[in-house]
């Protein structure tokens, strides 16, 4: 008998990893862009810091609320689909068995074997079999609103804290350049870590995150400079 080896599937991380990367990325980009934009408008260091902290708090709350509402909608849809499937299984189990068997046939399984497999799976857990193979709903990828909201808020706050700390220890005349450079470095590191945890290649995600971060900060700095001159 062969020895079993443990398997750690990366798809199990997809729920919290997506929220974590999104939260940290948004925290760095939005807060750094805010700090750079306000600094480009020739505002005092105290006002720049206040704007950064306010942006961090508002952004964290917005991320938490947005993630909760978004993922709750997904969760509601999943529950509705499962409830409908449960009723169909109770009212017409024969048709549901044929439906499941046809799914396996389309995947290349012999029709007679497909019916046997469908019958055995439905005898053990009919709803689970249809949820997985008909609806595409699995335990690993199921919507978790509270987890997504808390993860996004926490990682947003951590990401936003990085440009704020940089602002505290940077002289006013070097603020725009230093915060921009440090934030790009943070974004590149985030892209690399996220790719590594997700099992993907490192270079492409790192460059992608850094590019869009640079674009956002450059655009905000330009707007801030124009507004500062106008005022």
The 8 nearest C-alpha neighbors of each residue, nearest first, counted from 0:
[[1, 2, 3, 4, 5, 6, 7, 8],
 [2, 0, 3, 4, 5, 6, 7, 8],
 [1, 3, 4, 0, 5, 6, 7, 8],
 [4, 2, 1, 5, 0, 6, 7, 8],
 [3, 5, 6, 2, 1, 7, 0, 8],
 [4, 6, 7, 3, 8, 2, 1, 9],
 [7, 5, 8, 4, 3, 9, 11, 10],
 [6, 8, 9, 5, 11, 10, 12, 4],
 [9, 7, 10, 11, 6, 12, 198, 5],
 [8, 10, 11, 12, 197, 7, 198, 13],
 [9, 11, 13, 12, 8, 139, 140, 197],
 [12, 10, 139, 9, 13, 8, 140, 14],
 [13, 11, 10, 9, 16, 14, 15, 197],
 [12, 14, 16, 10, 11, 15, 17, 140],
 [15, 13, 16, 12, 17, 140, 18, 147],
 [14, 16, 18, 17, 13, 19, 12, 147],
 [17, 15, 19, 13, 18, 14, 12, 20],
 [16, 18, 20, 19, 15, 14, 13, 21],
 [17, 19, 21, 151, 15, 16, 147, 20],
 [20, 18, 16, 22, 21, 151, 17, 150],
 [19, 21, 23, 17, 22, 18, 24, 16],
 [22, 20, 18, 24, 19, 23, 25, 17],
 [21, 23, 155, 151, 154, 19, 25, 20],
 [24, 22, 155, 158, 154, 26, 20, 25],
 [25, 23, 21, 27, 26, 22, 20, 28],
 [26, 24, 28, 22, 23, 27, 29, 21],
 [25, 27, 159, 155, 158, 23, 24, 29],
 [26, 28, 158, 159, 24, 25, 30, 31],
 [29, 27, 25, 31, 212, 30, 26, 32],
 [28, 30, 32, 26, 31, 25, 27, 33],
 [31, 29, 33, 32, 159, 27, 28, 51],
 [30, 32, 34, 28, 33, 162, 29, 27],
 [33, 31, 216, 35, 29, 30, 34, 219],
 [32, 34, 30, 36, 31, 35, 29, 37],
 [35, 33, 31, 37, 32, 36, 51, 47],
 [36, 34, 38, 32, 175, 33, 220, 37],
 [35, 37, 220, 223, 219, 33, 39, 38],
 [36, 38, 40, 34, 39, 35, 223, 33],
 [39, 37, 35, 40, 41, 36, 42, 34],
 [40, 38, 224, 36, 223, 41, 37, 220],
 [39, 41, 227, 224, 223, 37, 38, 42],
 [42, 40, 39, 38, 227, 43, 37, 224],
 [43, 41, 38, 40, 37, 46, 47, 44],
 [44, 42, 46, 45, 47, 41, 38, 171],
 [43, 45, 47, 46, 48, 171, 42, 38],
 [46, 44, 48, 47, 43, 49, 42, 50],
 [47, 45, 49, 43, 48, 44, 50, 42],
 [46, 48, 44, 50, 45, 49, 34, 37],
 [47, 49, 51, 45, 50, 46, 44, 52],
 [50, 48, 46, 52, 51, 47, 53, 45],
 [51, 49, 47, 53, 48, 52, 54, 46],
 [50, 52, 48, 54, 49, 53, 34, 30],
 [53, 51, 55, 49, 54, 50, 48, 56],
 [54, 52, 50, 56, 55, 51, 49, 57],
 [53, 55, 51, 57, 52, 56, 58, 50],
 [54, 56, 52, 58, 53, 57, 159, 59],
 [57, 55, 59, 53, 58, 54, 52, 60],
 [58, 56, 54, 60, 59, 55, 61, 53],
 [57, 59, 61, 55, 60, 56, 54, 62],
 [60, 58, 152, 62, 56, 61, 57, 155],
 [61, 59, 63, 57, 58, 62, 64, 56],
 [60, 62, 58, 64, 59, 63, 65, 57],
 [63, 61, 65, 59, 60, 64, 152, 66],
 [62, 64, 148, 152, 60, 66, 61, 65],
 [65, 63, 67, 61, 62, 66, 68, 60],
 [64, 66, 62, 68, 67, 63, 61, 69],
 [67, 65, 148, 69, 63, 68, 64, 70],
 [66, 68, 144, 148, 64, 70, 65, 69],
 [67, 69, 71, 65, 66, 70, 64, 72],
 [70, 68, 66, 72, 71, 67, 65, 73],
 [69, 71, 73, 144, 72, 67, 68, 66],
 [72, 70, 74, 68, 144, 73, 69, 67],
 [73, 71, 75, 69, 70, 74, 68, 76],
 [72, 74, 70, 76, 71, 75, 77, 142],
 [73, 75, 71, 77, 142, 72, 76, 70],
 [76, 74, 72, 78, 77, 73, 71, 79],
 [77, 75, 79, 73, 74, 78, 80, 72],
 [76, 78, 74, 80, 75, 79, 81, 73],
 [79, 77, 81, 75, 80, 76, 82, 74],
 [80, 78, 76, 82, 81, 77, 75, 83],
 [81, 79, 83, 77, 78, 82, 84, 76],
 [80, 82, 84, 78, 83, 79, 85, 77],
 [81, 83, 85, 79, 84, 80, 78, 86],
 [84, 82, 80, 86, 81, 85, 79, 87],
 [83, 85, 81, 87, 86, 82, 80, 88],
 [84, 86, 82, 88, 83, 87, 81, 89],
 [87, 85, 89, 83, 84, 88, 90, 82],
 [88, 86, 84, 90, 89, 85, 91, 83],
 [89, 87, 92, 85, 86, 91, 90, 84],
 [88, 90, 86, 87, 91, 92, 85, 84],
 [89, 91, 87, 88, 86, 92, 85, 93],
 [92, 90, 88, 93, 87, 94, 89, 95],
 [91, 93, 88, 95, 94, 96, 89, 90],
 [94, 92, 96, 95, 91, 97, 88, 98],
 [95, 93, 97, 96, 92, 91, 98, 88],
 [94, 96, 98, 92, 93, 97, 99, 88],
 [95, 97, 93, 99, 98, 94, 92, 100],
 [98, 96, 100, 94, 95, 99, 101, 93],
 [97, 99, 95, 101, 96, 100, 94, 102],
 [98, 100, 102, 96, 101, 97, 117, 95],
 [99, 101, 97, 114, 113, 103, 102, 117],
 [102, 100, 104, 98, 103, 99, 97, 105],
 [103, 101, 99, 105, 100, 104, 98, 106],
 [102, 104, 106, 100, 101, 105, 113, 108],
 [103, 105, 108, 101, 107, 106, 102, 110],
 [106, 104, 102, 103, 107, 101, 108, 100],
 [107, 105, 103, 104, 108, 102, 101, 109],
 [106, 108, 104, 105, 109, 103, 110, 113],
 [109, 107, 104, 103, 113, 106, 110, 112],
 [108, 110, 112, 111, 113, 104, 107, 103],
 [111, 109, 113, 112, 104, 108, 114, 100],
 [112, 110, 114, 113, 109, 115, 108, 100],
 [111, 113, 115, 109, 114, 110, 116, 108],
 [114, 112, 110, 100, 116, 111, 115, 103],
 [115, 113, 100, 117, 111, 112, 116, 118],
 [116, 114, 112, 118, 113, 117, 119, 111],
 [115, 117, 113, 119, 118, 114, 120, 112],
 [118, 116, 114, 120, 100, 115, 119, 99],
 [119, 117, 115, 121, 116, 120, 114, 122],
 [118, 120, 122, 116, 121, 117, 115, 123],
 [121, 119, 117, 123, 122, 118, 124, 116],
 [125, 122, 120, 124, 118, 123, 119, 117],
 [121, 123, 119, 120, 124, 118, 125, 117],
 [122, 124, 120, 121, 125, 119, 118, 128],
 [125, 123, 121, 127, 126, 122, 120, 128],
 [121, 124, 126, 128, 127, 122, 129, 120],
 [127, 125, 129, 128, 124, 130, 85, 84],
 [126, 128, 130, 124, 125, 129, 131, 121],
 [129, 127, 125, 131, 126, 130, 132, 124],
 [128, 130, 133, 126, 132, 131, 127, 125],
 [131, 129, 134, 127, 136, 128, 133, 132],
 [130, 132, 135, 136, 128, 129, 137, 134],
 [131, 133, 129, 135, 130, 134, 128, 102],
 [134, 132, 129, 130, 135, 131, 99, 102],
 [135, 133, 130, 136, 131, 132, 129, 80],
 [134, 136, 131, 132, 133, 130, 137, 129],
 [137, 135, 131, 130, 134, 141, 138, 140],
 [138, 136, 139, 140, 131, 141, 135, 130],
 [137, 139, 141, 140, 136, 11, 142, 131],
 [138, 140, 11, 137, 141, 10, 12, 14],
 [141, 139, 137, 138, 14, 142, 11, 13],
 [142, 140, 138, 139, 137, 143, 136, 74],
 [141, 143, 74, 70, 144, 73, 140, 71],
 [142, 144, 146, 145, 147, 141, 70, 74],
 [145, 143, 67, 70, 147, 71, 146, 148],
 [146, 144, 148, 147, 143, 149, 67, 150],
 [145, 147, 149, 143, 148, 144, 150, 15],
 [146, 148, 144, 150, 145, 18, 149, 151],
 [149, 147, 63, 67, 66, 145, 151, 150],
 [150, 148, 152, 146, 151, 147, 153, 145],
 [149, 151, 147, 153, 148, 152, 19, 146],
 [152, 150, 22, 18, 148, 154, 19, 149],
 [153, 151, 59, 63, 155, 149, 150, 154],
 [154, 152, 156, 150, 155, 151, 149, 157],
 [153, 155, 23, 157, 22, 151, 156, 19],
 [156, 154, 22, 26, 23, 158, 152, 153],
 [155, 157, 159, 153, 154, 158, 59, 160],
 [158, 156, 154, 160, 155, 159, 153, 23],
 [157, 159, 23, 26, 27, 155, 156, 160],
 [160, 158, 26, 27, 156, 161, 30, 157],
 [159, 161, 163, 157, 158, 162, 164, 156],
 [160, 162, 164, 163, 159, 158, 165, 157],
 [163, 161, 165, 31, 164, 160, 178, 166],
 [164, 162, 166, 160, 165, 161, 51, 167],
 [165, 163, 167, 166, 161, 162, 160, 168],
 [164, 166, 162, 163, 167, 168, 169, 178],
 [165, 167, 163, 169, 164, 168, 162, 174],
 [168, 166, 164, 165, 169, 163, 48, 170],
 [167, 169, 165, 166, 164, 170, 163, 174],
 [168, 170, 166, 167, 174, 165, 171, 173],
 [171, 169, 173, 172, 174, 168, 166, 167],
 [170, 172, 174, 173, 44, 169, 43, 38],
 [171, 173, 170, 174, 175, 169, 176, 38],
 [174, 172, 171, 170, 176, 175, 177, 169],
 [173, 175, 171, 177, 176, 172, 178, 169],
 [176, 174, 35, 178, 177, 173, 179, 38],
 [175, 177, 179, 174, 178, 173, 180, 35],
 [178, 176, 180, 174, 179, 175, 173, 181],
 [177, 179, 181, 175, 180, 176, 174, 182],
 [180, 178, 176, 182, 177, 181, 175, 183],
 [179, 181, 177, 183, 182, 178, 176, 184],
 [180, 182, 184, 178, 183, 179, 177, 185],
 [183, 181, 185, 179, 184, 180, 178, 186],
 [184, 182, 186, 180, 185, 181, 209, 187],
 [183, 185, 181, 187, 182, 186, 188, 180],
 [186, 184, 182, 188, 183, 187, 189, 181],
 [187, 185, 189, 183, 188, 184, 209, 182],
 [186, 188, 205, 190, 184, 209, 189, 185],
 [187, 189, 185, 191, 186, 190, 192, 184],
 [190, 188, 186, 192, 187, 191, 193, 185],
 [191, 189, 205, 187, 193, 204, 188, 192],
 [190, 192, 201, 188, 194, 205, 189, 193],
 [193, 191, 195, 189, 194, 190, 188, 196],
 [194, 192, 190, 196, 195, 191, 189, 197],
 [193, 195, 199, 197, 191, 201, 192, 196],
 [194, 196, 192, 198, 197, 193, 199, 191],
 [197, 195, 193, 198, 194, 192, 199, 9],
 [196, 198, 194, 195, 199, 193, 9, 12],
 [197, 199, 195, 196, 194, 9, 200, 193],
 [200, 198, 194, 197, 195, 201, 196, 204],
 [199, 201, 202, 194, 203, 198, 195, 204],
 [200, 202, 191, 194, 204, 203, 205, 199],
 [203, 201, 205, 204, 200, 206, 191, 190],
 [202, 204, 206, 205, 201, 207, 200, 190],
 [205, 203, 207, 190, 206, 202, 201, 208],
 [204, 206, 190, 187, 191, 202, 208, 203],
 [205, 207, 209, 203, 204, 208, 210, 202],
 [208, 206, 204, 210, 205, 209, 203, 211],
 [207, 209, 205, 210, 211, 206, 190, 212],
 [208, 210, 212, 206, 187, 207, 186, 211],
 [211, 209, 213, 207, 212, 208, 206, 214],
 [212, 210, 214, 213, 208, 209, 215, 207],
 [211, 213, 209, 215, 210, 214, 28, 208],
 [214, 212, 210, 216, 211, 215, 217, 209],
 [213, 215, 211, 217, 212, 216, 218, 210],
 [216, 214, 212, 218, 213, 217, 211, 219],
 [215, 217, 32, 219, 213, 218, 214, 220],
 [218, 216, 220, 214, 219, 215, 213, 221],
 [217, 219, 221, 215, 216, 220, 214, 222],
 [220, 218, 36, 222, 216, 221, 217, 32],
 [221, 219, 36, 223, 217, 222, 218, 35],
 [222, 220, 218, 224, 219, 223, 217, 225],
 [221, 223, 219, 225, 224, 220, 226, 218],
 [222, 224, 36, 40, 220, 226, 39, 221],
 [223, 225, 39, 40, 227, 221, 222, 226],
 [226, 224, 222, 228, 227, 223, 229, 221],
 [227, 225, 229, 223, 228, 224, 230, 222],
 [226, 228, 40, 224, 230, 225, 229, 223],
 [229, 227, 225, 230, 226, 224, 40, 223],
 [230, 228, 226, 227, 225, 224, 40, 223],
 [229, 227, 228, 226, 225, 40, 224, 41]]
